[in-house]
Amino acid sequence: MTDAAPASATPMTGRDRPLFLLSFRQRDELAAQAARAGWRVVAARRGEGADHRFLASGAAVAVVDARGSVAEGLAATRALAPVTSANGAALLALVSRDDTGRLGEFYDAGATHFLASPMREVEFVQALRFAARHAQRIGSDAHRATGEPLGWRYDPALRSLQLTPALAAMLGLSAAPSLRTMLRHVEAADRGAMRGALARLRDGIQATAFAHDLPGAGRVVEHLQRDARTGRIHALIERLGEVDASAVVRDVLTGVRDDAGMRRWLARRLEDAQPVGVALIALGRFDMVNTAYGRDAGDSVLRAASTRIGDAVRAVLGRRATLARMGGAEFLVAAEGADVEALAAAAKAIEEALTRPFVIGDVIAPVGARIATATARPGDDAAALLRRASEALAGEDDDNRAIPLDALAVDLRRAMEAGEIELRMQPQVAVATGAIVGVEALARWRHPQHGEVGAETLFAAAARAELEVALSEHVQRLALAQAARWPASLRQLRLSVNVTAADVARSGFADLFLDWVDSSGFPRARLTVEITEGGLIDDLGEASRLLSELRAAGCRVAIDDFGTGYSSLAYLKALPLDYLKVDRRLTQDITGSARDRIVVRGVIDMARSLGLTVIAEGVETPEQLDLLAKEGCQYYQGYLCAEPLTLPELLALVDSV
């Protein structure tokens, strides 16, 4: 709730409306200056979604502070100009004296007012007043009507709290509730941010803000200002949920809760010992959509999937459920009081909804999903509940869904010492001749209770036990030692071993690895190091240096699972490579639509143009192999030739070819 403008202000200033301020470097300083002049400030540091945040604020004036950030300021001005113009608002651009020569660019971008720095506070305030007067002359309040504002005012002298009618109605409170009652509407996880913001006001800062979840409004930002004369604190609440999803594709893509918001929602209910169930959903073939049609198409699929999931969940679980995007192509549904049967029904409805193909332009793309459910147990916190759901989802891939990762993590060190970690070798075959030319070493755990545990679960357990480096070294040295003792019939085969992200980050790894190779007796010239895209994303420069050392030492280098990440082209440009391994999902889609084949053809052509040899993974049918051969793929591996084999099985296969 806001007070009337001070008596010294003219009724033409427009200060009865908020001021929208975008400053990349000096947000708090400018917000404080505007607050001292009586403005209610909605302030932002990032340009993404600024046009939608401006509309949601109901402001009559937008300020873009481009001092020291001219390029970002121009981009923001271009984004804001259409909405400020359409709504009769003013757009004030601030620039440094050194950049006054670029004022014409800001004018062309749509700014209506300008101010150059260095400037005095009084000059800034007067510029705001002129801009507001301009907005009042050309604009209409109807254009900017955004409904009743959400806000409150606290008077510390009287210890009284007043809410705007809209906020009181939304929260189901009286217009003057107690502080204790109001505090209950700020989740425990957000109260530290709230206390920090209030402490900053007590320390003399005039304007600040904090973000939190608000029942009925979703994620909000509370913009706080302290009146230095009266000591009153005013809050204007900005609903981030009103920001159009397409304006901030990477941050608030779907308009549902984010990971942090969902964790807070779960934590609050689990702390109250409420029964909670969750369903974790991972979209299938999503990387293929990004690769084939681009990120905009992928973003459209995510938004459409969010809508479908929400509709399916509401039909089964009603209003007791909430939905969040947990990152990437994963969503989480959480519901109060949902038992196993209710979650199963919801999962079925979600699966049916996502089985329907998605329309991308003039193309129909099937996506599908994997879904795993979990219910809260006594003593669970949010992390424990989500971990169980994640483990169940991971189990969908390798049929180890009943094996708890925590138990495997405890057993892992003993398993390495006891020789339970074994190798399987999957053949790599020349497309032209059908000859087996190499093998990839793949780890398996022969667990005494759980049977064979696949590589994905094995390395997930290693991550849980913080044994990733130890396990990777164990598998690499085991593969080298075994390959060095191969019988004569295998001595012309190449050996491929996997290198993990943890290996890349390990100091001196190249020297260590080459020492293991030489001490094993296996020739460097027949060794290929495979590194996955996921293992490179965190430090591409270090990966390039490492791979260059290994290549210079005589090894060859392959990029594994190509086509599953966002940065594939960057890898091809930056890394010293010999082989490109096409991810199994791309390989298996080659028998799909004409567009699918075009994507695979493009990957193969690009690789060969860069002088790389192409190996297709996951080849399972003669039709896939035939199409790959026509597109120029040189090698393949997959079940069409053989599954990962033990050494005796590999010997028998090679002898029979």
VENVEN-V29956 format. One record per backbone hydrogen bond with DSSP energy under -0.5 kcal/mol. CO is the residue of the C=O (numbers start at 1). NH is the residue of the N-H. Records with the same first field share a line. If there is no record, write none. Layout:
CO: NH  NH
//
This chain:
6: 9
10: 13
14: 17
17: 40
18: 60  61
19: 21  42
20: 63
21: 23  44
22: 65
26: 30
27: 31
28: 32
29: 33
30: 34
31: 35
32: 36
33: 37
34: 39
35: 38
39: 41
40: 19
41: 43
42: 21
44: 23
47: 50
49: 53
50: 54
51: 55
52: 56
53: 57
54: 58  59
55: 58
60: 90
61: 20
62: 92
63: 22  65
64: 66  94
65: 24
66: 69
69: 73
70: 74
71: 75
72: 76
73: 77
74: 78
75: 79
76: 80
77: 81
78: 82
80: 84
81: 85
82: 86
83: 87
84: 89
85: 88
90: 62
91: 93  112  113
92: 64
93: 115
94: 66
95: 117
96: 99
97: 100
99: 102
100: 103
102: 105  106
103: 107
104: 108
105: 109
106: 110  111
107: 110
113: 93
115: 95
117: 97
120: 124
121: 125
122: 126
123: 127
124: 128
125: 129
126: 130
127: 131
128: 132
129: 133
130: 134
131: 135
132: 136
133: 137
134: 138
135: 139
140: 143  144
142: 145
149: 151
150: 237
151: 164
152: 235
153: 162
154: 156  233
155: 159  160
160: 155
162: 153
164: 168
165: 169
166: 170
167: 171
168: 172  173
174: 177
175: 163
178: 182
179: 183
180: 184
182: 185
183: 186
185: 187
187: 190  191
188: 191  192
190: 194
191: 195
192: 196
193: 197
194: 198
195: 199
196: 200
197: 201
198: 202
199: 203
200: 205
201: 204
206: 226
208: 224
210: 222
212: 220
213: 187
214: 217  218
218: 214
219: 240  241
220: 212
221: 223  238
222: 210  224
223: 236
224: 208
225: 227  234
226: 228
227: 231
232: 227  234
233: 154
234: 225
235: 152
236: 223  238
237: 239
238: 221  240
239: 242
240: 243
244: 247  248
245: 248
246: 249
247: 49
248: 251  252
257: 325
258: 262
259: 263
260: 264
261: 265
262: 266
263: 267
264: 268
265: 269
266: 270
267: 271
268: 272
269: 274
270: 273
275: 337
276: 376
277: 335
278: 374
279: 333
280: 372
281: 283  331
282: 370
285: 289
286: 290
287: 291
288: 292
289: 293  294
290: 294
294: 298
295: 299
296: 300
297: 301
298: 302
299: 303
300: 304
301: 305
302: 306
303: 307
304: 308
305: 309
306: 310
307: 311
308: 312
309: 313
310: 314
311: 315
312: 316
313: 317  318
314: 318
317: 320
318: 321
320: 336
322: 334
323: 257
324: 326  332
327: 330
329: 283
330: 326  327
331: 281
332: 324
333: 279
334: 322
335: 277  338
337: 339
339: 343
340: 344
341: 345
342: 346
343: 347
344: 348
345: 349
346: 350
347: 351
348: 352
349: 353
350: 354
351: 355
352: 356
354: 368
358: 360  365
359: 361
360: 363
363: 360  365
364: 366
365: 358
368: 284
370: 282
372: 280
374: 278
377: 380
381: 385
382: 386
383: 387
384: 388
385: 389
386: 390
387: 391
388: 392
389: 393
390: 394
391: 395
392: 396
393: 396
394: 397  398
395: 399  401
400: 403
402: 404
404: 408
405: 409
406: 410
407: 411
408: 412
409: 413
411: 415
412: 416
413: 417
414: 418
415: 420  421
416: 419
420: 422  446
422: 444
424: 426  442
425: 427  645
426: 440
428: 437  438
429: 636
430: 434
435: 430  437
437: 494
438: 428
439: 496
440: 426
442: 424
444: 422  446
445: 447  453
447: 451
451: 447
453: 445
454: 458
455: 459
456: 460
457: 461
458: 462
459: 463
460: 464
461: 465
462: 466  467  468
463: 466
467: 471
468: 472
469: 473
470: 474
471: 475
472: 476
473: 477
474: 478
475: 479
476: 480
477: 481
478: 482
479: 483
480: 484
481: 485
482: 485
483: 486
487: 490  491
488: 491
490: 493
494: 439
495: 528
496: 441
497: 530
499: 532
500: 504
501: 505
503: 506
506: 509
508: 512
509: 513
510: 514
511: 515
512: 516
513: 517
514: 518
515: 519
516: 520
517: 521  522
523: 526
524: 527
526: 495
527: 556
528: 497  530
529: 558
530: 499
531: 560
533: 536  537
536: 539
539: 543
540: 544
541: 545
542: 546
543: 547
544: 548
545: 549
546: 550
547: 551
548: 552
549: 553
550: 555
551: 554
556: 529
557: 578  579
558: 531  560
559: 581
560: 533
561: 564
562: 583
567: 571
568: 572
569: 573
570: 574
571: 575
575: 577
578: 613
579: 559
580: 582  615
581: 562
582: 617
583: 586  587
584: 588
585: 589
587: 590
588: 591
589: 592
593: 597
594: 598
595: 599
596: 600
597: 601
598: 602
599: 603
600: 604
601: 605
602: 606
603: 607
604: 608
605: 609
606: 610
607: 612
608: 611
613: 580
614: 634  635
615: 582
616: 637
619: 640
621: 625
622: 626
623: 627
624: 628
625: 629
626: 630
627: 631
628: 633
629: 632
634: 431  432
635: 616
636: 429
637: 619
638: 641  642
645: 425
646: 650
647: 651
648: 652
649: 653
650: 654
651: 655
652: 656
653: 657
654: 657
//
